[in-house]
């Protein structure tokens, strides 16, 4: 699929990987829909990008997700690609993980991408084409202490996406997964729990810029490849 002229919906577009993806897609000629809870940020970004639609959207709210798709269709008439990027982390041992925090994490990291997928699939099926990209995490490749809840949500999301891809074979719609390495974003500061501990433990790590992840996401949108990872071989990935 060509990026130029396509309609690309990005969730979590107010910062980090989402913002970088929106900027990169827009620079390559896409018409970008910016979805995030922080309306002021996506409004400002839309003004910068030009042909972009900002939509205040909490992806854990089914009605707001349906409104996101409706507004996209009203403005552009189609949905060519969706980047399921919105998410949050949690840094706590399994023993100390709050069940309420875990439920909230699953709602955002796993259930919300399912809802977004279900909202755009009828449109993409009718078009006979579409790309759905799931943003996972390199933490799924290790058994690092205090990542259990987050890793569980992302591994489940990867398998959900893989099964959806198999189910959609032959429809013209592909579901893909991108697995970033540690990325320079607001992620650690926005952890649901354990932000200060995580920041201390990650001190000295060489973080990737979000633009690197954005470029990989756009490559996957073009190709429809099943999976791409940015994790170095030393950490269990394929990047050399």
C-alpha positions in Angstrom: 0.0 0.0 0.0 1.3 3.5 -0.8 1.5 6.0 2.0 0.9 9.0 -0.2 -2.8 9.8 -0.4 -3.8 7.1 2.1 -5.9 7.8 5.2 -3.9 6.7 8.3 -5.5 6.7 11.8 -3.0 6.8 14.7 -4.1 6.2 18.3 -2.0 7.6 21.1 -1.0 10.4 18.6 -0.3 13.1 21.2 3.3 12.1 22.0 6.1 9.6 21.4 5.7 6.8 18.8 2.2 7.9 17.9 3.2 11.5 17.2 6.3 10.5 15.3 4.3 8.1 13.2 1.7 10.8 12.4 4.5 13.2 11.5 6.2 10.7 9.3 3.0 9.6 7.5 2.0 13.2 6.9 5.5 14.0 5.5 5.0 11.2 3.0 1.6 12.5 1.8 -0.8 10.7 4.0 -4.0 12.2 5.4 -3.6 11.5 9.1 -6.2 11.1 11.8 -4.8 12.0 15.2 -6.6 10.2 18.1 -5.7 10.7 21.7 -7.2 11.8 25.0 -5.2 15.0 25.1 -7.2 17.1 22.7 -5.0 20.2 23.1 -2.0 18.2 21.8 -3.6 16.7 18.8 -5.2 20.0 17.9 -1.8 21.6 17.9 -0.3 18.8 15.9 -3.0 18.9 13.3 -2.4 22.6 12.8 1.3 21.8 12.1 0.6 19.0 9.7 -2.1 20.6 7.6 -4.3 17.9 6.1 -4.9 16.1 9.4 -8.0 15.5 11.6 -7.6 15.7 15.4 -10.1 13.6 17.3 -10.2 13.6 21.1 -10.7 9.9 21.8 -10.3 7.5 24.8 -9.9 4.2 23.1 -11.2 2.3 26.1 -14.6 3.9 25.4 -16.5 2.0 22.6 -18.7 5.0 21.7 -15.7 7.2 21.3 -13.9 4.7 19.1 -17.0 4.4 16.9 -17.2 8.2 16.8 -13.5 8.3 15.7 -14.3 6.1 12.7 -17.4 8.0 11.8 -15.5 11.3 11.9 -12.7 9.8 9.7 -15.2 8.6 7.1 -17.1 12.0 7.2 -13.8 13.8 6.5 -12.0 11.4 4.2 -14.4 8.8 3.1 -12.2 5.8 3.8 -9.7 4.2 6.3 -6.6 2.7 4.8 -4.5 2.1 7.8 -4.8 2.1 11.6 -1.9 2.1 14.0 -3.0 0.7 17.3 -0.4 2.5 19.4 -2.2 3.8 22.5 -1.0 2.0 25.6 0.5 2.2 29.1 3.0 0.3 31.2 3.2 -0.9 34.7 6.4 -1.7 36.7 5.7 -4.0 39.7 6.4 -7.5 40.7 3.7 -10.1 40.0 3.3 -10.5 43.8 2.7 -6.7 44.2 0.7 -6.0 41.1 -2.7 -4.5 42.0 -5.6 -6.5 40.3 -7.3 -3.2 39.6 -4.2 -1.8 37.9 -3.8 -5.0 35.9 -7.5 -4.8 34.7 -7.0 -1.2 33.6 -3.8 -2.2 31.8 -5.6 -5.0 29.9 -8.5 -2.7 29.1 -6.1 -0.2 27.4 -3.4 -2.5 26.0 -5.6 -5.4 24.8 -9.3 -4.7 24.8 -9.1 -1.3 23.2 -7.0 -2.4 20.2 -9.6 -5.2 19.7 -12.4 -2.5 19.7 -10.5 -0.3 17.3 -10.0 -3.3 15.0 -13.6 -4.3 15.1 -14.6 -0.7 14.4 -12.5 -0.4 11.2 -12.9 -3.9 9.8 -16.3 -3.4 8.1 -14.9 -0.3 6.3 -11.8 -2.1 5.2 -13.6 -5.2 4.1 -15.9 -3.0 2.0 -12.9 -1.3 0.4 -11.2 -4.7 -0.1 -8.0 -3.4 1.5 -6.6 -2.1 4.7 -3.7 -2.3 7.1 -3.9 -2.7 10.9 -0.6 -2.3 12.8 -0.3 -3.3 16.4 2.5 -1.8 18.5 3.9 -4.3 21.0 7.1 -4.2 23.1 10.5 -5.7 23.2 9.9 -6.6 26.8 7.9 -9.6 25.5 11.2 -11.2 24.5 12.5 -11.4 28.1 11.5 -12.4 31.6 12.5 -9.1 33.2 11.4 -8.6 36.8 8.5 -6.2 37.4 7.3 -6.4 33.8 4.8 -9.3 34.2 1.5 -7.4 33.9 2.7 -5.3 31.0 4.3 -8.2 29.1 1.2 -10.3 29.6 -0.9 -7.6 28.0 1.4 -7.2 25.0 1.9 -10.9 24.4 -1.8 -11.4 24.4 -2.1 -8.5 22.0 0.5 -10.1 19.7 -1.4 -13.4 19.6 -4.8 -11.6 19.1 -3.3 -9.8 16.1 -1.7 -12.9 14.6 -5.0 -14.8 14.8 -6.8 -11.8 13.3 -4.3 -11.8 10.4 -4.9 -15.5 9.7 -8.7 -15.0 9.8 -8.5 -12.1 7.4 -6.3 -13.9 4.8 -7.6 -13.2 1.3 -9.7 -10.2 2.3 -7.1 -7.6 1.3 -6.8 -6.6 5.0 -3.6 -7.4 6.9 -2.8 -7.2 10.6 0.8 -6.7 11.5 2.9 -6.3 14.7 5.8 -4.0 15.3 8.0 -4.7 18.3 10.0 -1.6 19.4 13.1 -1.6 21.6 13.4 0.9 24.5 12.3 4.2 22.9 12.7 7.8 24.0 9.2 8.8 24.9 7.0 9.7 27.9 6.3 6.0 28.5 8.3 5.6 31.7 7.0 8.8 33.3 3.4 7.7 32.5 3.6 4.2 34.0 0.5 3.2 35.9 2.8 2.2 38.8 6.5 2.1 39.6 7.7 5.0 37.4 10.5 6.1 39.7 11.9 2.6 40.1 11.7 1.9 36.4 13.4 5.2 35.6 16.3 4.3 38.0 16.6 0.8 36.5 16.7 2.1 32.9 19.3 4.7 33.6 22.1 4.3 31.1 20.1 2.4 28.5 20.6 3.7 24.9 17.0 4.5 23.9 15.9 4.6 20.3 14.4 7.7 18.9 10.6 7.4 18.2 11.3 8.3 14.6 13.0 4.9 14.1 9.9 3.1 15.2 7.7 5.3 13.1 9.8 4.5 10.0 9.3 0.8 10.7 5.6 1.2 11.1 5.3 2.9 7.7 7.4 0.1 6.2 5.0 -2.4 7.5 2.0 -0.4 6.3 3.6 -0.5 2.8 4.4 -4.2 2.8 1.8 -5.7 4.9 4.5 -7.9 6.6 3.3 -9.9 9.5 6.0 -8.7 11.9 8.9 -6.4 12.3 11.1 -5.9 15.4 13.7 -3.3 16.4 15.1 -5.3 19.3 18.9 -6.0 19.1 19.9 -9.6 18.7 21.6 -9.4 22.2 18.1 -8.9 23.7 16.4 -11.6 21.7 15.4 -9.6 18.6 16.6 -9.6 15.0 18.3 -6.2 14.8 22.0 -6.3 14.2 
